Amino acid sequence: MKLHEVLSRVRLKSALPSNLAAAEILGLDYDSRRAQPGFLFFAFPGAHADGRAFAQSALEKGALAVASELPSPDNFSGPWIQVEHGRQALALASRNFYGTPDERLGVTGITGTNGKTTTSFLIDAILRAAGKITALIGTIEYRLGGEVRAAVNTTPESLDLYRIFHELEQDGGTHVTMEVSSHALALGRVYGVTFHTAVFTNLTRDHLDFHQTMENYFAAKQLLFVPDGTPSPRWAVINQDDAYGRQMETAKLTQTIRYGFEKSANLRASALEMTFEGLRFTVDYQGEKVRLESPLVGKINAYNILAACGAALSYGLNWDTISRALADFRRVPGRFESIEEGQPFMVVVDYAHTDDALRNVIAIARELAPKRVITLFGCGGDRDRAKRPLMGMAAAEGSDFVVLTSDNPRSEDPLDIINDALVGLRRFDTPHVIEPDRRKAIERAIREAKPGDIVILAGKGHEPYQVLKDRTIAFDDREIARELLRASM
């Protein structure tokens, strides 16, 4: 493909020289270590490194030119293409290079603070139950047909996205379900993607270290539904019970399904029954009422199921297929995941790492009518400090006993993070202990539990590691809990 074709619709700061415009481009990349002869290399400004520092290295490996929103460094000698927006340029170039596969695939994007992962797994399960060959992209893992790949980011860079789209299409696949983070929307990783269906779950405080304000955070989410200068989704599926969901705008040609329990929802749930075995509720859509059952527990999962139903309906799938898939779907790794080693109390691991998510997971536990709820949690380092006391309040308000520990402290002192959370925790009289060593903290929470209690190990969910100041270590709450439970029997 010629360079001018690859850069079609990309906003350039100056015209391409004719000889460069006609050059044959054999590949794209934003990592100089992967640059090859005939490649176009994209150099991004970053928080920790400036991609321009690697531009010369990419050229030495055979790259034909470098594209960046910044001017070339003084020591660079070679073709330099300055664009208006680097990541938007990469997104459009990737789409062009791989032949716009998003126009032929059914791409579903899910955004929101909580519920993205569970909703994406549910949608993918319904599509596969309908006989579709699918890809799933999100926080836990990337799936391409039957292949599972490690997830680098919740939403990968646009080039990696289009590679997945292209591979799926080559394999005969038809549908992609992906989590779309606010970072990805704000940075332009999904710029120009043609979404068949966009889903909004909810919005609560998170990522304000990046977005600064809730208004900015919401504005990033809004870009999935009314994107800047690119096509709007054909369908929107929005949580009508969420205050931000009611504010979410959609484009004039977008068909909209608003789900919830309130009367204003047009995909409406009622008669909710919750037990330890799962959920049952009735859903009403366009005059048709269907009774749904799921092994998932808690009202929050009823919302996730409604969102998945809305996406499935946008693809014209029938209720028989939807009902069967929901009844067969068992769990999402690290989302209220039960750890069973024959103990007389329940232990669950959950990814909850915001105050709202913590309230939700504690509410799920309360709905199961335990004798006590014991909550272990920590807060991440190098992230929004203001949510730490809010998480402390959420844990103390809903729990009978709290174990405050370390999460991923990153470059911060774990005790400083713990002290921030204590400000909120101590606003209540809830009994609590502090144990910075997460393994010892899990042991303490399990030792505290008595028959009929529920122990919640919150914050890390599916993550098999812990990020410390100077290294990342292997650490999986699920495996640690199993080991400690077996040792205590």
Number of C-alpha atoms within 10 A of each C-alpha: 14 14 22 19 17 25 21 15 12 19 16 18 12 10 10 17 11 9 8 15 16 14 16 17 21 16 18 21 21 22 15 22 11 13 23 20 15 18 23 28 31 25 26 21 14 9 6 6 10 13 18 24 17 18 28 18 15 28 24 14 16 15 27 24 22 23 25 25 20 19 12 20 12 6 7 15 11 14 16 19 23 21 21 15 19 22 25 21 29 32 24 24 25 23 27 18 24 18 13 19 24 23 13 13 20 19 23 28 29 29 28 23 20 23 22 26 23 22 28 29 22 28 28 27 22 25 24 17 17 17 10 16 20 26 26 24 28 25 20 20 17 22 21 20 17 8 8 12 11 12 15 13 16 21 24 22 19 25 23 15 21 24 16 20 27 19 17 22 19 11 13 12 19 20 25 27 27 29 27 27 26 27 17 21 21 19 16 21 26 29 25 21 25 22 24 24 27 27 30 30 25 21 20 18 17 23 18 16 12 14 18 12 14 15 9 15 24 19 17 21 27 22 21 30 28 19 20 13 8 12 16 25 26 19 25 29 27 33 27 26 19 17 12 20 21 13 11 20 14 22 16 10 10 17 14 21 22 22 31 23 20 13 13 13 18 19 25 21 24 15 11 16 14 20 14 14 11 18 20 21 16 15 23 16 16 8 9 8 13 15 15 20 20 23 19 28 22 25 18 16 20 24 21 26 24 25 30 26 25 26 31 23 17 20 15 9 16 12 17 10 16 23 18 17 22 22 16 14 15 13 17 19 18 24 21 25 20 17 18 15 17 10 17 13 18 22 25 23 26 25 21 25 22 26 20 20 23 26 20 20 26 26 17 19 26 17 15 16 14 15 15 19 24 27 26 29 27 27 29 22 22 13 17 18 16 14 22 27 23 22 28 29 24 22 31 26 19 21 25 17 23 25 25 28 24 26 24 21 22 18 13 15 13 22 15 12 23 25 16 19 26 21 16 20 25 15 13 14 11 17 14 19 15 17 19 18 13 22 17 14 21 25 16 16 22 25 12 13 21 15 12 15 21 26 30 30 29 28 25 26 23 20 17 13 14 19 17 18 13 8 9 12 11 9 16 18 26 23 12 15 23 15 13 17 19 12 8 12 8
